[in-house]
Amino acid sequence: MRRLLLGLVVLTPAVAFAQSAAEVERCFQNPSSCSWSGGVPTPLPQGAPHAPAPVASSAPAAPRGPDYTTVLQSSEADRRKLQDSLRTLDKYNGPTDGNLQSEATMKAISDWQKGHGYAAVGKLTPTEAVTLNNEAAKAPIKRLDPSAQAAAPPAAPPSNADLLKSLQARLAERRKAAEPKANAATEALVKDLKAYVAADGKGVAGEQFAGFAKWYADTKAAGRAVGQITPAVEDYGDAKAGAAATAEVRFETKQGVQSVPQCLVFAWIEGAPRKNPQAFSCDDVAGVEKWKTDQVLKSAWR
């Protein structure tokens, strides 16, 4: 009998321990069914109101990043001032428009940040903005030193040779522009001259240029035949009645085996028919120049 009681005494704590472990397990699975004190769960009696579950402590807040928004959203005057400060420090040469997010402005900010140990992101925190403006305010004003700038020597007046070259260049340009029309007019004249010779003294060339008709008649009467005809434009330009041309034409005349060159200058105003036509001997320079003066010719040739 004594042994049986001892076994019961020994058995009782083990059973109690087994029940306590099961209840503790229940508390961890369902925290609201237990009360908590100092982190130790105590099972509540069946039917007792559930105790509130322990509240987990909140995790520490993540560190905040740099504040770039404040400067970007500052007033336009403040943003313009920052651009002026960058310009003063030789970091920026763009427009002062207050746009801190333009490529040029962000590059200037980044360059300034590199030189001051800041993160070169191209955007400013409020502290960096104040530092930038303060630095620009202390920068010395740059002034030009007149003594460092040597006065440029006065330009020497152009020589006569230079003036002549300049004139020749201008005339060459004018001649180049007028050349196509002048050549076309002269070619048309030569065509009429050849037709007149081929028709043995008949055609518009003789009707328009009385001096040529007389020259041809005298050449024929002397027993000379007209051969090759070679033209060269002598002058071309605008006259009071239209575009005027003067052309030097050389004729090869033959009498037997003898060849005698002849030269005439034809002058006319373009048209159909030609206006104010004249033919001069090539050595009658005064006659040709008088014709040009009478026509108020503005030469584009010389």
PEZI-V416839 format. One record per backbone hydrogen bond with DSSP energy under -0.5 kcal/mol. CO is the residue of the C=O (numbers start at 0). NH is the residue of the N-H. Records with the same first field share a line. If there is no record, write none. Layout:
CO = NH  NH
//
This chain:
0 = 4
1 = 5
2 = 6
3 = 7
4 = 8
5 = 9
6 = 10
7 = 11
8 = 12
9 = 13
10 = 14
11 = 15
12 = 16
13 = 17
14 = 18
15 = 19
16 = 20
17 = 21
18 = 22
19 = 23
20 = 24
21 = 25
22 = 26
23 = 27
24 = 28
25 = 29
29 = 32
30 = 33
31 = 50
32 = 43
34 = 41
36 = 39
39 = 36
41 = 34
44 = 47
53 = 55
65 = 67
66 = 125
67 = 71
68 = 72
70 = 73
74 = 78
75 = 79
76 = 80
77 = 81
78 = 82
79 = 83
80 = 84
81 = 85
82 = 86
83 = 87
84 = 88
85 = 90  91
86 = 89
94 = 96
97 = 99
98 = 101
101 = 105
102 = 106
103 = 107
104 = 108
105 = 109
106 = 110
107 = 111
108 = 112
109 = 113
110 = 114
112 = 115  117
113 = 116
118 = 120
124 = 128
125 = 129
126 = 130
127 = 131
128 = 132
129 = 133
130 = 134
131 = 135
132 = 136
133 = 137
134 = 138
135 = 138
143 = 145
144 = 147  148
145 = 148
147 = 149
158 = 162
159 = 163
160 = 164
161 = 165
162 = 166
163 = 167
164 = 168
165 = 169
166 = 170
167 = 171
168 = 172
169 = 173
170 = 174
171 = 175
172 = 176
173 = 177
174 = 178
177 = 181
178 = 182
179 = 183
180 = 184
181 = 185
182 = 186
183 = 187
184 = 188
185 = 189
186 = 190
187 = 191
188 = 192
189 = 193
190 = 194
191 = 195
192 = 196
193 = 197
194 = 198
195 = 200  201
196 = 199
202 = 206
203 = 207
204 = 208
207 = 209
208 = 212
209 = 213
210 = 214
211 = 215
212 = 216
213 = 217
214 = 218
215 = 219
216 = 220
217 = 221
218 = 223
219 = 222
224 = 253
227 = 251
229 = 249
231 = 247
234 = 245
235 = 299
236 = 243
237 = 297
238 = 241
241 = 238
242 = 269
243 = 236
244 = 267
245 = 233  234
246 = 248  265
247 = 231
248 = 263
249 = 229
250 = 252  261
251 = 226
252 = 259
253 = 224
254 = 257
257 = 254
259 = 252
261 = 250
262 = 281
263 = 248  265
264 = 279
265 = 246
266 = 277
267 = 244
268 = 274
274 = 268
277 = 266
279 = 264
280 = 283
282 = 284
283 = 287
284 = 288
285 = 289
286 = 290
287 = 291
288 = 292
289 = 293
290 = 294
291 = 296
292 = 295
294 = 239
296 = 298
297 = 237
//
